[in-house]
Amino acid sequence: MAYVALPPETRASRESSARSHWAAIRSARPDLEPAIVLQERLVMLIVELAEVIERGRLPRLSLPPRYVAAKLRKGIPAMAAEPIPMPTAVLAPTLLDLCEALAQGGAGDAARHIKEAISGGTMEAGSLLSASLARDQQAIRTGGVHRGLAPDLVWLVSELAVSPFVHALQQALVTPLAHANREDAIRSALDAWTHGYCPICGSWPALVERWHGSRVLRCSFCALAWSLPTEACAYCAEGGSAFRTSSPDEAHPDRRLETCDTCRSYLKAIDVDRPAPFPLLAIVDLETMDIDMSAMQTGFQRPPLRNFPLGALRK
C-alpha cells in the first residue's frame, strides 16, 4: 500500500513532542543550541498557524475522485497544476513573523529585506505563497534575485509559511481514505503509486522513517507518509547494486544513509518508534544533519524538484 495513515495530532501533542525532542538533542548535541533556538521559534509559529487552519473550515478541493485517480495513474501528483485559492490573509502574518524570526536567528538583514519587500508590496504575498504551493522554485528564486533578495531564503520562508495550508489540503484529501470501508478510485490509485515523489504535492521526501517493519517515505512539504513496493532509490528507482544503504556512524546503527550511484543522490533513513507529526520532521532533519554532511562530502546531493505540467494529463 502506498498511502500510510498516521495518528491524528493536536497542537498540545505537537508541542509536547517537539519540546521532548529538543531536550534530547540539547543533551546529546549542545553544539546545536543556536540552531535549536531558531528552530523552536520557526516550528512554534507553524504549529500555531496549523491550529488556526485546522480549527477553521477545512479547505475543500473541488477535484473529482476519478480526475485525481487519472492524474495519479499517470504519475502526476493530485495537487499539481491545480488552481487552488490561497488564504493569503491567514498566512501572510505568519510569513512576516517567520522573516523576523529568521532575522533574529542569524539571517539578519537578508531576512528583514524580504519582510520589508512583502510589507511594502514590492513582493506580493499571495503570489509568493501560490508559487510555493505550486512548487515553482525557479519563479520564486528568479523573483528574489530581481528584487535584490536572497533567493534561497525567499524560497525557505515561503515554504514554511504555506506548509500548514498544504498539510491541511493533504489531510482533507487522504484522511477519509483511512476510514473508508470500500475501495474507491483515489484509494486504488494511491495503493498503486510507485514513485519516490509525493503523490499529493509532488515534493521529494525529507527522509525515510523505518517503523513497524516498513520503509515509509515522509514528504518534506505536506508530511504525507507513503511506502514503495520495493527498496530502491526514491529519485530514480535504481534497485540494483548502485543503490546502497550504510551507517555513517557505527555508534548509531538506527540512522542510515541511502545512496545511489546512478543519480548521485541520497536520502536519510531513521528508525523510529512512531512517525513524526507535522511539522516536526524538521526536528529529525536537524538532529541528523551530520548524515547530510557525510553524504555531501562524498559527492551525493538532493535533486531539484520535479515539474508536473497539467498538459501531461492529456497525453
C-alpha positions in Angstrom: 0.0 0.0 0.0 1.4 3.4 -0.9 -0.5 5.7 1.5 0.2 5.2 5.2 -2.3 6.6 7.6 -0.8 8.4 10.6 -2.3 9.1 14.1 -4.2 12.4 14.5 -2.3 15.2 16.2 -3.3 18.3 18.2 -1.4 21.5 19.0 -0.7 20.2 22.5 0.6 16.9 21.3 2.8 18.5 18.7 4.3 21.0 21.2 4.9 18.3 23.8 6.6 16.0 21.3 8.7 18.9 20.0 9.9 20.0 23.4 10.8 16.5 24.4 12.8 16.0 21.2 14.6 19.3 21.5 15.6 18.5 25.1 17.1 15.2 23.9 19.0 16.9 21.2 20.3 19.6 23.6 21.6 16.8 25.9 23.3 14.9 23.1 24.4 17.8 20.9 25.0 21.1 22.9 26.8 22.5 19.9 23.4 22.7 18.1 21.9 25.1 20.6 21.8 28.2 18.3 20.1 26.1 15.6 17.6 24.7 18.1 16.7 28.1 19.4 15.9 29.3 15.9 14.0 26.1 15.0 11.9 26.5 18.2 10.7 29.9 17.0 10.0 28.7 13.5 8.3 25.5 14.4 6.1 27.1 17.1 4.9 29.7 14.6 4.0 26.9 12.1 2.3 24.9 14.8 0.2 27.9 15.8 -0.8 28.6 12.2 -1.7 24.9 11.7 -4.1 25.1 14.6 -5.7 28.3 13.1 -6.2 26.5 9.8 -7.4 23.2 11.4 -9.9 25.0 13.7 -11.4 26.8 10.7 -13.3 25.1 7.9 -11.1 22.6 6.3 -10.1 23.5 2.7 -12.2 21.7 0.2 -10.6 20.6 -3.1 -13.2 20.5 -5.9 -11.3 17.7 -7.6 -13.5 14.8 -8.8 -12.1 11.5 -7.5 -11.9 10.0 -11.0 -9.9 13.0 -12.2 -7.5 12.7 -9.2 -7.1 9.0 -9.8 -6.4 9.6 -13.5 -3.6 12.0 -12.6 -2.1 9.6 -10.1 -2.1 6.8 -12.6 -0.1 8.9 -14.9 2.4 9.8 -12.1 1.1 13.3 -11.7 0.5 14.4 -8.0 -3.0 15.2 -7.0 -2.5 18.9 -6.4 0.0 19.6 -9.3 -1.0 22.4 -11.6 -4.4 22.9 -9.8 -5.8 26.5 -9.3 -6.1 26.2 -5.5 -7.2 29.5 -3.9 -4.6 30.8 -1.4 -5.8 32.1 2.0 -3.3 34.9 1.9 -5.0 36.9 4.7 -4.5 33.9 7.1 -0.9 33.0 6.0 0.6 36.5 5.4 1.1 37.5 9.1 3.0 34.3 9.8 5.0 34.8 6.7 6.2 38.1 8.1 6.8 36.6 11.6 8.9 33.9 10.1 11.0 36.5 8.3 11.6 38.3 11.7 12.4 35.0 13.5 15.0 34.2 10.8 16.4 37.8 11.1 16.8 37.4 14.8 18.1 33.9 14.5 21.1 34.8 12.3 19.8 35.7 8.8 19.9 39.3 9.8 19.3 42.0 7.1 18.7 39.3 4.4 15.5 38.2 6.1 14.5 41.7 7.1 14.8 42.8 3.5 12.4 40.1 2.5 10.0 41.2 5.2 10.2 44.8 4.0 9.6 43.7 0.4 6.4 41.8 1.4 5.2 44.5 3.8 5.8 47.2 1.2 4.2 45.4 -1.6 7.4 45.0 -3.7 6.8 41.3 -3.4 3.2 40.3 -3.3 2.5 37.8 -0.6 -0.3 35.9 -2.4 1.8 35.3 -5.5 4.7 34.2 -3.4 2.7 31.7 -1.4 0.9 30.4 -4.6 4.2 29.8 -6.3 5.4 27.9 -3.3 2.3 25.7 -3.2 2.8 25.1 -7.0 6.4 24.1 -6.2 7.7 26.7 -8.6 11.1 27.1 -7.2 12.6 28.8 -10.3 9.9 31.5 -10.3 10.5 32.3 -6.6 14.3 32.4 -6.8 14.2 34.5 -10.0 11.8 36.9 -8.4 14.1 37.1 -5.4 17.1 37.8 -7.5 15.3 40.5 -9.5 14.4 42.3 -6.2 17.9 42.0 -4.8 16.8 39.4 -2.2 18.4 36.2 -1.1 16.7 33.7 -3.4 17.1 30.6 -1.2 15.9 32.5 1.9 12.8 33.7 -0.1 12.1 30.0 -1.0 12.6 28.9 2.6 10.3 31.4 4.2 7.5 30.9 1.6 7.7 27.2 2.0 7.5 27.4 5.8 4.5 29.8 5.7 2.4 27.7 3.2 3.3 24.3 4.7 0.4 24.3 7.3 -2.1 25.0 4.4 -0.7 22.3 2.1 -0.7 19.9 5.0 -4.4 20.7 5.6 -5.1 20.2 1.9 -3.4 16.8 2.1 -5.4 15.8 5.1 -8.6 16.9 3.5 -7.8 14.6 0.6 -6.5 11.5 2.2 -8.0 11.3 5.7 -11.3 10.0 4.5 -9.4 7.1 2.8 -8.1 5.9 6.2 -11.7 5.3 7.4 -13.2 4.1 4.1 -14.6 0.5 4.2 -14.7 0.3 0.4 -12.3 0.7 -2.5 -12.6 3.9 -4.4 -10.7 5.5 -7.3 -8.3 7.6 -5.3 -7.5 4.8 -2.8 -6.8 2.3 -5.6 -4.6 4.9 -7.4 -2.6 5.7 -4.3 -2.2 2.0 -3.5 -0.6 1.6 -7.0 1.7 4.6 -6.6 5.3 3.6 -7.2 7.1 6.9 -7.3 9.6 8.5 -4.8 8.0 11.9 -5.0 4.9 12.8 -3.0 1.6 11.7 -4.7 -0.2 14.7 -3.2 2.1 17.7 -3.7 5.0 16.4 -5.8 7.8 17.1 -3.3 10.7 14.8 -2.6 10.8 13.1 0.8 12.7 14.7 3.7 13.7 11.3 4.9 12.7 7.7 5.4 11.2 6.6 8.7 11.5 2.9 9.4 8.8 1.7 11.8 6.7 -1.4 12.2 9.0 -3.1 9.8 8.1 -0.7 7.0 10.2 1.8 5.0 8.0 4.9 5.0 8.8 8.0 3.0 7.8 11.3 4.5 7.1 14.3 2.3 9.3 17.3 3.0 6.3 19.7 2.4 2.9 18.3 3.2 4.3 15.5 5.5 2.4 12.7 3.8 3.6 9.2 4.6 3.8 6.6 1.9 5.6 3.4 1.1 7.0 1.9 -2.1 6.7 -1.8 -3.2 10.4 -2.3 -3.3 13.5 -0.8 -1.6 15.1 1.4 -4.3 16.3 4.9 -4.9 13.4 7.3 -4.3 14.7 9.6 -7.0 15.5 7.4 -10.0 14.1 3.9 -8.9 17.5 2.3 -9.1 17.2 -1.0 -7.2 20.4 -2.8 -8.2 23.9 -2.7 -6.7 24.2 1.1 -7.4 21.7 1.6 -4.6 23.2 1.1 -1.2 22.3 1.6 2.5 25.1 2.3 5.0 25.5 3.5 8.6 27.9 6.6 8.6 28.2 6.4 12.4 28.7 2.9 13.8 27.5 4.1 17.2 24.1 4.9 15.6 23.1 1.9 13.5 19.5 3.2 13.7 20.5 6.2 11.5 21.3 5.1 7.9 22.2 6.7 4.6 20.7 5.6 1.3 22.9 6.5 -1.7 22.5 5.9 -5.4 25.5 5.9 -7.7 23.2 6.1 -10.8 21.8 9.6 -10.0 24.3 10.5 -7.2 21.5 11.4 -4.8 21.0 10.5 -1.1 18.2 10.1 1.4 18.4 9.6 5.2 16.7 6.6 6.8 15.9 6.7 10.5 14.5 4.0 12.8 11.6 5.5 14.8 9.1 4.3 17.5 6.4 6.4 16.0 6.2 8.7 13.0 7.0 12.4 13.4 3.8 14.6 13.2 3.7 17.7 11.0 5.7 19.9 11.2 8.2 18.1 13.5 10.0 16.3 10.6 12.2 19.4 10.7 13.5 18.4 14.1 14.5 15.0 13.0 16.2 16.6 10.0 18.2 18.9 12.3 19.1 16.1 14.6 20.5 14.0 11.8 22.3 16.9 10.0 25.6 15.0 10.3 24.3 12.4 7.9 23.7 15.1 5.3 27.3 16.3 5.8 28.6 12.8 5.3 26.6 12.3 2.1 27.6 15.7 0.6 31.3 15.2 1.5 31.3 12.0 -0.7 29.6 13.8 -3.7 25.9 12.9 -3.1 23.2 15.6 -3.2 19.4 16.1 -3.2 17.9 16.6 -6.7 15.8 19.6 -7.7 12.0 19.5 -7.6 10.2 17.9 -10.5 7.8 19.8 -12.7 4.3 18.5 -13.5 2.6 20.4 -16.3 -1.1 19.8 -16.4 -0.8 19.2 -20.1 0.9 15.8 -19.3 -2.5 14.5 -18.1 -4.0 14.9 -21.5 -1.4 12.7 -23.2 
